Amino acid sequence: MAAVVLGAGPGIGRSVARRFAREGLPVAVVARSERTLREVADAGMVALAADVTDEAALRAVLDRAERELGALRAVVYNAAVVRADAPGELSVREHQQAWAVNVVGALNTAAHVAPKMARRGGGSFIVTGGMPEPDPRYVSLSLGKAGVRALVTLLDMRYGPSGVHVATVTVDGPVAPGTAFDPDDIAEHYWRLHTQPQGAWEREYVFTGAPPAGRGGVSTDRWTRG
């Protein structure tokens, strides 16, 4: 069984990939640029380049990851367009481009991998969320993360009964090493969600920051599935 992290940048994506690899899972990392892949892929990881808004390329890298590493047991969608924009500032095309990355890429990924997980009787699909409250300084991101929350609910309704744990880790702050939002601290919760027994599944974990001297994090748990 293997794991794949899409949108594997030098922050959360890299930390999540390393966290799963530390448990012995073969890991593939997917990013749009070869330069990013060289930065985040550790020895032994499979590095695959693809734009998550290109549905054919997205499906191809997911299939390749499965061919090279084995059945995908955990899929993490971490791709996002993060930028400041006020109401009315972006064009229709710019909003569409942000939505394609923030939401549609996650939907297409899930549509490709979740049915296989369901047929095998288990797996996890975890999305990086954010913006637990909308912010008028970040309109496209607020809309995208609201869409992610709705998508996770819909996917849980569709695939949860078949044993697929669909969840989001909602990060309520700027991610940076050595801060209350250290990506290594955040990555622990992706692994925790992946390994939760079905009767204790959480659909959303809100990471509100770890104390500077601590490693555990503080959260608000929402929509626990029984």
C-alpha positions as CSV (number, residue, x, y, z in Angstrom):
1,M,0.0,0.0,0.0
2,A,1.3,3.4,-0.9
3,A,0.7,7.2,-0.4
4,V,0.7,10.1,-2.8
5,V,0.9,13.8,-2.0
6,L,-0.4,16.2,-4.6
7,G,0.7,19.9,-4.4
8,A,3.9,18.8,-2.6
9,G,5.6,22.1,-2.0
10,P,8.3,22.8,0.6
11,G,5.8,23.4,3.4
12,I,3.0,21.0,4.4
13,G,3.4,18.8,1.3
14,R,7.0,17.9,2.0
15,S,6.3,17.4,5.7
16,V,3.3,15.1,5.0
17,A,5.3,13.1,2.5
18,R,8.1,12.6,5.0
19,R,5.7,11.7,7.8
20,F,4.1,8.9,5.7
21,A,7.4,7.7,4.5
22,R,8.7,7.5,8.1
23,E,6.0,4.9,8.7
24,G,7.3,2.7,5.9
25,L,4.8,3.6,3.1
26,P,6.1,4.1,-0.4
27,V,5.4,7.7,-1.3
28,A,4.9,9.6,-4.5
29,V,5.0,13.4,-4.6
30,V,3.3,15.4,-7.3
31,A,4.0,19.0,-8.2
32,R,3.7,21.2,-11.3
33,S,7.4,22.0,-11.7
34,E,10.5,19.8,-11.8
35,R,12.3,22.4,-9.7
36,T,9.8,22.0,-6.8
37,L,10.0,18.2,-7.1
38,R,13.8,18.4,-6.7
39,E,13.3,20.4,-3.6
40,V,10.7,18.2,-1.9
41,A,11.4,14.6,-3.0
42,D,13.6,12.7,-0.6
43,A,15.6,9.7,-1.7
44,G,13.3,6.8,-2.4
45,M,10.2,8.9,-3.2
46,V,8.7,8.9,-6.7
47,A,8.6,12.4,-8.1
48,L,5.9,13.1,-10.7
49,A,5.3,16.4,-12.5
50,A,1.7,17.3,-13.4
51,D,-0.6,20.3,-13.3
52,V,-3.7,19.4,-11.2
53,T,-5.9,21.4,-13.6
54,D,-5.0,19.1,-16.5
55,E,-7.4,16.2,-15.9
56,A,-5.7,13.8,-18.3
57,A,-2.2,14.5,-16.8
58,L,-3.6,14.2,-13.3
59,R,-5.1,10.8,-13.9
60,A,-1.9,9.7,-15.6
61,V,0.3,10.5,-12.7
62,L,-2.1,8.8,-10.3
63,D,-2.0,5.7,-12.4
64,R,1.7,5.8,-12.7
65,A,2.1,6.2,-8.9
66,E,0.0,3.1,-8.4
67,R,1.9,1.1,-11.0
68,E,5.2,1.9,-9.5
69,L,4.3,1.8,-5.8
70,G,1.3,-0.4,-5.4
71,A,-2.3,0.3,-4.5
72,L,-2.9,3.8,-3.1
73,R,-3.9,3.6,0.5
74,A,-3.6,7.4,1.3
75,V,-4.0,10.3,-1.0
76,V,-3.4,13.9,0.2
77,Y,-4.5,16.8,-1.9
78,N,-2.5,19.9,-0.9
79,A,-2.6,22.0,-4.0
80,A,-3.9,25.6,-3.7
81,V,-3.7,29.0,-5.2
82,V,-3.0,31.3,-2.2
83,R,-3.1,35.0,-2.9
84,A,-4.6,38.2,-1.5
85,D,-7.5,39.6,-3.5
86,A,-10.4,41.9,-2.6
87,P,-14.0,41.6,-3.8
88,G,-14.2,42.4,-7.5
89,E,-10.5,42.5,-8.0
90,L,-10.0,39.3,-10.0
91,S,-11.3,38.6,-13.5
92,V,-13.7,35.8,-14.2
93,R,-10.8,33.8,-15.7
94,E,-8.6,34.3,-12.6
95,H,-11.4,33.1,-10.3
96,Q,-11.9,30.1,-12.6
97,Q,-8.2,29.3,-12.5
98,A,-8.1,29.5,-8.7
99,W,-11.3,27.3,-8.4
100,A,-9.8,24.8,-10.8
101,V,-6.8,24.3,-8.5
102,N,-8.5,24.7,-5.1
103,V,-11.6,22.6,-5.7
104,V,-11.9,20.9,-9.1
105,G,-8.4,19.3,-8.9
106,A,-9.4,17.7,-5.5
107,L,-12.7,16.5,-7.0
108,N,-11.0,15.0,-10.0
109,T,-8.4,13.3,-7.8
110,A,-11.0,11.8,-5.6
111,A,-13.2,10.7,-8.5
112,H,-10.2,8.7,-9.8
113,V,-8.9,7.2,-6.6
114,A,-11.8,6.9,-4.2
115,P,-13.8,4.3,-6.1
116,K,-10.8,2.0,-6.2
117,M,-10.3,2.5,-2.4
118,A,-14.0,1.7,-1.9
119,R,-13.7,-1.5,-3.9
120,R,-10.7,-2.5,-1.7
121,G,-12.7,-1.7,1.4
122,G,-10.5,1.2,2.8
123,G,-8.2,4.1,2.3
124,S,-8.0,7.8,3.1
125,F,-8.4,10.9,1.1
126,I,-7.3,14.0,3.0
127,V,-7.4,17.6,1.7
128,T,-5.6,20.6,3.1
129,G,-8.2,23.2,4.1
130,G,-7.9,26.7,5.4
131,M,-9.9,29.9,6.0
132,P,-12.3,28.5,8.7
133,E,-13.9,31.9,8.5
134,P,-14.2,33.9,5.2
135,D,-11.8,36.9,4.9
136,P,-12.6,39.7,2.5
137,R,-8.8,40.2,2.0
138,Y,-8.6,36.7,0.5
139,V,-11.8,36.2,-1.6
140,S,-10.8,33.5,-4.0
141,L,-9.1,31.5,-1.3
142,S,-12.1,31.9,1.1
143,L,-14.4,30.6,-1.7
144,G,-12.1,27.8,-2.6
145,K,-11.7,26.5,1.0
146,A,-15.5,26.7,1.5
147,G,-15.8,24.6,-1.6
148,V,-13.3,22.1,-0.2
149,R,-15.3,21.8,3.0
150,A,-18.4,21.1,1.0
151,L,-16.6,18.6,-1.3
152,V,-15.2,16.7,1.7
153,T,-18.8,16.4,3.0
154,L,-20.1,15.1,-0.3
155,L,-17.2,12.6,-0.7
156,D,-17.7,11.3,2.8
157,M,-21.4,10.7,2.1
158,R,-20.5,8.9,-1.1
159,Y,-17.5,6.8,-0.1
160,G,-17.4,6.8,3.7
161,P,-19.8,3.9,4.0
162,S,-17.4,1.8,1.9
163,G,-14.5,2.4,4.2
164,V,-12.9,5.5,2.7
165,H,-12.0,8.1,5.2
166,V,-12.5,11.5,3.6
167,A,-11.3,14.4,5.7
168,T,-9.7,17.9,5.7
169,V,-7.0,19.4,7.8
170,T,-8.0,23.0,8.1
171,V,-4.9,25.2,8.8
172,D,-5.9,28.5,10.5
173,G,-2.7,30.4,10.1
174,P,0.5,31.1,8.1
175,V,2.7,28.0,7.8
176,A,6.4,28.4,8.6
177,P,9.0,26.1,10.2
178,G,9.7,26.9,13.9
179,T,6.4,28.7,14.5
180,A,3.1,27.7,16.0
181,F,2.2,26.6,12.4
182,D,5.3,24.4,11.8
183,P,4.5,22.1,8.9
184,D,6.0,19.1,10.8
185,D,3.4,19.6,13.6
186,I,0.6,19.9,11.1
187,A,1.7,16.8,9.2
188,E,1.2,14.7,12.4
189,H,-2.5,15.2,12.0
190,Y,-2.6,13.9,8.4
191,W,-1.1,10.7,9.7
192,R,-3.4,10.6,12.7
193,L,-6.5,11.0,10.5
194,H,-5.2,8.3,8.1
195,T,-4.8,5.8,11.0
196,Q,-8.1,6.6,12.8
197,P,-10.4,3.6,13.3
198,Q,-13.6,4.0,11.4
199,G,-15.8,4.5,14.4
200,A,-13.8,7.5,15.5
201,W,-13.4,9.3,12.1
202,E,-13.1,13.0,12.0
203,R,-14.2,14.8,8.9
204,E,-12.5,18.1,9.7
205,Y,-9.6,18.9,12.0
206,V,-8.9,22.6,12.5
207,F,-5.3,23.3,13.4
208,T,-5.1,26.5,15.3
209,G,-1.5,26.4,16.3
210,A,0.9,24.5,18.5
211,P,2.5,26.1,21.5
212,P,6.1,27.2,20.7
213,A,7.5,24.6,23.1
214,G,5.0,21.8,22.2
215,R,4.4,19.5,19.4
216,G,0.8,18.5,19.7
217,G,-1.3,21.4,18.3
218,V,-4.6,22.8,19.3
219,S,-7.7,22.1,17.4
220,T,-11.4,22.3,17.0
221,D,-12.9,19.0,15.8
222,R,-16.0,19.2,13.6
223,W,-18.4,16.7,12.0
224,T,-17.1,13.6,13.7
225,R,-18.4,10.5,11.8
226,G,-19.7,7.7,14.0
